[in-house]
Each structure stands twice: as C-alpha cells, then as structure tokens.
Amino acid sequence: MPRIELLAWETARADASRIRTIVFVEEQRVPPDIELDEMDAPSVHALAFVDGRAVGTGRLLPDGHIGRMAVLREARAQGVGSAILEHLVAEAGRRGVREVVLAAQTHAVPFYRRHGFAPVGAVYEEAGIPHQDMRRVL
C-alpha cells in the first residue's frame, strides 16, 4: 500500500511536476505550457510513495475540485490512484467541502464511479482529450 502525504506546492513541486510531466506531457501529449498553472500554489497536493519513491500525485483546489491525478505507469493498477483520491476526498471533508468535483478523462470514468463519483453533463474535450465532469457529495 502506498504512503500518502498531503503537502503544500512548495514541498510537493519537484515530485508532483516530475510525475505530471511524465504522465500528461510525455505520455498524453498535453501541451507543457498548460500543465502547470496558477492553481498549483493555493492547492493541497497528494504524493504517493512506494518504497520511498514518489509514484503518483493529485491536487485539491480550495473550491473542492480534485485534479491532476497522475500515477506513473509502473505503479498503475496497484491501488495508488485510489489511495490518492481517498486522501484528497477526506481532506476536502475536513475542510468543510460538501461536494467534490473533477474532470475525468473518459477512460477513467469507471475508476471514479467506483469511488462514488457520478457523471454530470456532456463529454467535452480538453487538451485534445475527451473529459467527463463528475461529482461526489460528501
């Protein structure tokens, strides 16, 4: 089981940006100029560690949006994403957020459904990738 740490951007930046660059920019061809943004600084960032190495990340924005969920290829299908998501949802609850929302890549919709998220609205494209908005009431 991965160890999850919730961190400020200043502390998480090196590992989180490395993971996000590998997953989003290199694997999924998201333009690098839109991957890191102004919402990183005010967000809380989850880092997942396996054997002392950061292998996954995600963030919780102040308004309850969860995003930038990314797990390195070698750590996928091992519960890393689930652990990150549940820690971010729990943190949202601790902060008094009543509903968390996210923009799921459509291939990940079943993953988020398993964690209590429901689709909202129509599928749309972001950074050339189809997405589905989803929400979970806390």
ABEGO torsion letter per residue (X at the ends): XBBBBBBBAAAAAAAAAAAAAAAAAAAAGBBAAAABBAAAAABBBBBBBBGGBBABBBBBBAAGBBBGBBBBAAABGAGAAAAAAAAAAAAAAAAGBABBBBBBBAAAAAAAAAAGBBBBEBBBBBGGBBBBBBBBBX
